[in-house]
Amino acid sequence: MLKLFYILISILIVSLISLVGIVSFFIKERLLTKSLFFVVAFSAGALLSGAFLHLIPEALEKGSSQTVFLSVLFGFLAFFILEKYLHWRHCHNGVCDIHTFTYLNLIGDAVHNFIDGMVIAVSFSFSLKVGIITTLAVIFHEIPQELGDFGVLVYGGFNKKKALFFNFLIALTAFGGAILGYFISERVVNFSFMLLAITSGGFIYIASTDLVPELHKETNLKKSSLAIIIFSLGILFMWLARKVGI
């Protein structure tokens, strides 16, 4: 029961990240956009190092290298397919219905959060250490992700209060994923290490195809150099977490 308590507390913390859009009430949009660029840089480094330094090594302790790395590749492919159909299918012949996109974004975000919940639950079935690292990696990714989702809802016609409410409501689907992941990991042999490897593939996909390309859009040499430093700090943070036993 203590494990379930840790899982639910972690999911609650991650769900509260969905309210990050509240900063738009107090910070100028230009400053928010500038800050978000560096959050993305740190997040990319943390996700990659979380996968390579923590999740994949943990999975390799429980399963064969062939099974683990096939699962990593499957995770990469699965996240590619999810993004392809849940985020881009709303466009037809280059014409996008913004209102439809808003609701499709909510559906896609619900699936995304449900998977996050499963991933966090399964990571705690390995150990408290793996659970904490996975939760941190999800949080780092969720900050820019949730700000983006909030922006989509506002752009699609929601006022800021309504956008915050729906973003938080959708974030709660992570609890459903967590409960399902908890009970499956307790009963299905090999489910935990395979999902952990699949998660690694997902983290690698998000960092390499979503976050890093955003950093390449910056042409200013000074900002790009700073982004590289912050990206490296994300890696260093996860490496230090492993060194201190987290």
C-alpha positions in Angstrom: 0.0 0.0 0.0 3.0 2.3 0.6 4.0 1.9 -3.0 0.5 2.9 -4.2 0.7 6.0 -1.9 3.9 7.1 -3.6 2.4 6.5 -7.0 -0.7 8.6 -6.3 1.3 11.4 -4.7 3.6 11.5 -7.8 0.6 11.5 -10.1 -1.0 14.4 -8.1 2.3 16.4 -8.4 2.5 15.8 -12.2 -1.2 16.6 -12.6 -0.7 20.0 -10.9 1.9 20.9 -13.5 -1.1 21.3 -15.9 -1.9 24.5 -14.0 1.4 26.0 -15.1 -0.5 28.1 -17.5 -1.5 30.3 -14.6 1.8 32.1 -15.0 0.4 33.7 -18.2 -1.8 35.8 -15.9 1.3 37.4 -14.3 4.1 37.3 -16.8 4.4 39.1 -20.1 4.1 36.8 -23.1 7.5 37.7 -24.5 9.3 36.8 -21.2 7.3 33.6 -21.0 8.3 32.6 -24.5 11.9 33.4 -23.8 11.9 31.4 -20.6 10.2 28.4 -22.2 13.0 28.0 -24.7 15.5 27.3 -21.9 13.0 25.0 -20.1 12.8 23.0 -23.3 16.6 22.8 -23.4 16.8 21.4 -19.8 13.9 19.1 -20.4 15.5 17.6 -23.5 18.7 16.8 -21.6 16.9 15.4 -18.7 14.7 13.1 -20.8 17.6 11.7 -22.8 19.8 11.1 -19.8 16.8 9.7 -17.8 16.3 7.1 -20.5 20.0 6.2 -21.1 21.3 6.5 -17.5 18.4 5.3 -15.5 15.5 3.5 -17.2 17.4 1.4 -19.8 20.0 0.2 -17.3 17.2 -0.7 -14.8 15.3 -2.6 -17.5 18.5 -4.5 -18.5 18.8 -5.8 -15.0 15.5 -7.7 -15.4 15.4 -8.6 -19.1 17.7 -9.7 -21.9 19.4 -7.0 -24.0 17.6 -8.0 -27.1 14.2 -7.8 -25.5 15.0 -4.5 -23.8 16.3 -2.8 -26.9 13.5 -4.1 -29.1 11.1 -2.6 -26.5 13.0 0.7 -26.7 12.6 0.7 -30.5 8.9 -0.2 -30.1 8.4 2.7 -27.7 10.0 5.1 -30.2 7.7 3.8 -32.9 4.6 3.8 -30.7 5.1 7.5 -29.7 5.7 8.4 -33.4 2.4 6.8 -34.3 0.6 8.4 -31.4 1.9 11.8 -32.4 1.2 11.3 -36.1 -2.5 10.4 -35.6 -3.5 12.3 -32.5 -1.8 15.6 -33.2 -1.7 15.9 -37.0 -4.8 14.1 -38.3 -6.9 17.3 -37.8 -5.4 18.9 -40.9 -6.7 18.1 -44.4 -5.0 19.5 -47.5 -3.3 22.1 -45.4 -6.5 23.5 -44.0 -7.0 23.1 -40.3 -10.1 23.7 -38.3 -8.9 25.4 -35.1 -11.9 24.5 -33.0 -11.7 20.9 -34.0 -8.0 20.9 -33.3 -8.7 22.2 -29.8 -10.8 19.2 -28.9 -8.5 16.7 -30.7 -5.6 18.2 -28.6 -7.6 17.4 -25.4 -8.1 13.8 -26.6 -4.4 13.4 -27.5 -3.4 15.0 -24.1 -5.7 12.6 -22.3 -4.0 9.6 -23.9 -0.6 11.1 -23.2 -1.4 11.6 -19.5 -2.9 8.1 -19.2 0.3 6.6 -20.5 2.3 8.9 -18.1 0.3 7.5 -15.2 1.0 3.9 -16.3 4.7 4.6 -16.7 5.0 6.2 -13.3 3.2 3.4 -11.6 5.3 0.7 -13.2 8.5 2.6 -12.4 7.6 2.5 -8.7 7.2 -1.3 -9.0 10.9 -1.5 -9.7 12.0 0.7 -6.8 11.4 4.0 -5.1 14.6 5.3 -6.9 13.3 4.5 -10.4 9.9 5.9 -9.5 11.4 9.2 -8.4 13.6 9.5 -11.5 10.7 8.7 -13.9 8.5 11.2 -12.1 11.1 13.9 -12.4 11.6 13.2 -16.1 7.9 13.4 -16.7 7.7 16.7 -14.8 10.5 18.2 -16.8 8.7 17.3 -20.0 5.3 18.3 -18.8 6.2 21.9 -18.0 6.7 23.0 -21.7 4.1 20.4 -22.8 1.4 21.8 -20.6 2.2 25.4 -21.5 1.9 24.4 -25.1 -1.5 22.7 -24.5 -2.7 25.7 -22.6 -1.7 28.0 -25.5 -3.6 25.7 -27.9 -6.8 25.9 -25.9 -6.6 29.7 -25.7 -5.8 29.9 -29.4 -8.8 27.6 -30.1 -11.2 29.9 -28.4 -11.2 29.1 -24.7 -10.7 31.9 -22.2 -7.7 31.4 -19.8 -9.8 30.2 -16.9 -11.6 27.6 -19.0 -8.3 26.5 -20.6 -6.7 26.0 -17.2 -9.8 24.0 -16.0 -9.9 21.7 -19.0 -6.1 21.2 -18.9 -6.2 20.2 -15.3 -9.3 18.0 -15.9 -7.5 16.1 -18.7 -4.4 15.8 -16.5 -6.4 13.7 -14.0 -6.6 10.9 -16.6 -3.1 10.0 -15.4 -4.7 8.6 -12.2 -6.6 6.0 -14.4 -3.3 5.0 -16.1 -1.5 4.8 -12.7 -4.1 2.5 -11.2 -4.2 0.2 -14.3 -0.4 0.2 -14.4 -0.1 -0.7 -10.7 -2.4 -3.7 -10.9 -1.0 -5.0 -14.1 2.6 -4.7 -12.9 1.6 -6.7 -9.8 0.1 -9.5 -11.8 1.8 -9.8 -15.3 5.3 -11.2 -15.4 7.8 -9.1 -17.4 5.3 -6.3 -17.9 7.3 -3.9 -15.7 10.7 -4.0 -17.4 9.2 -4.1 -20.9 7.1 -1.0 -20.2 10.1 0.7 -18.7 12.1 0.0 -21.9 9.1 1.2 -24.0 9.0 4.4 -21.9 12.7 4.9 -22.6 12.0 4.8 -26.3 9.2 7.3 -25.8 11.5 9.7 -23.8 14.1 9.4 -26.6 11.5 10.2 -29.2 10.1 13.2 -27.4 13.6 14.7 -26.8 15.0 14.0 -30.2 12.0 14.8 -32.5 10.1 17.4 -30.4 12.3 19.2 -28.0 15.7 19.3 -29.8 14.2 20.6 -33.1 12.8 23.5 -31.2 16.3 24.4 -30.0 17.5 24.3 -33.6 15.0 27.0 -34.6 17.0 29.6 -32.5 19.6 31.3 -34.8 21.1 33.7 -32.3 24.5 32.3 -31.4 24.5 33.5 -27.8 21.1 32.0 -27.0 22.0 28.8 -28.8 25.2 28.5 -26.8 23.2 29.1 -23.6 20.7 26.5 -24.7 23.5 23.9 -25.1 24.8 24.7 -21.6 21.3 24.3 -20.1 20.8 21.1 -22.1 24.0 19.8 -20.6 22.8 20.8 -17.2 19.7 18.6 -17.7 22.0 15.7 -18.4 24.3 16.5 -15.5 21.3 16.7 -13.1 20.2 13.2 -14.0 23.8 11.9 -13.8 24.2 13.4 -10.3 20.9 11.9 -9.3 22.2 8.5 -10.2 25.5 9.2 -8.4 23.7 10.1 -5.1 21.6 7.0 -5.4 18.3 8.5 -6.5 
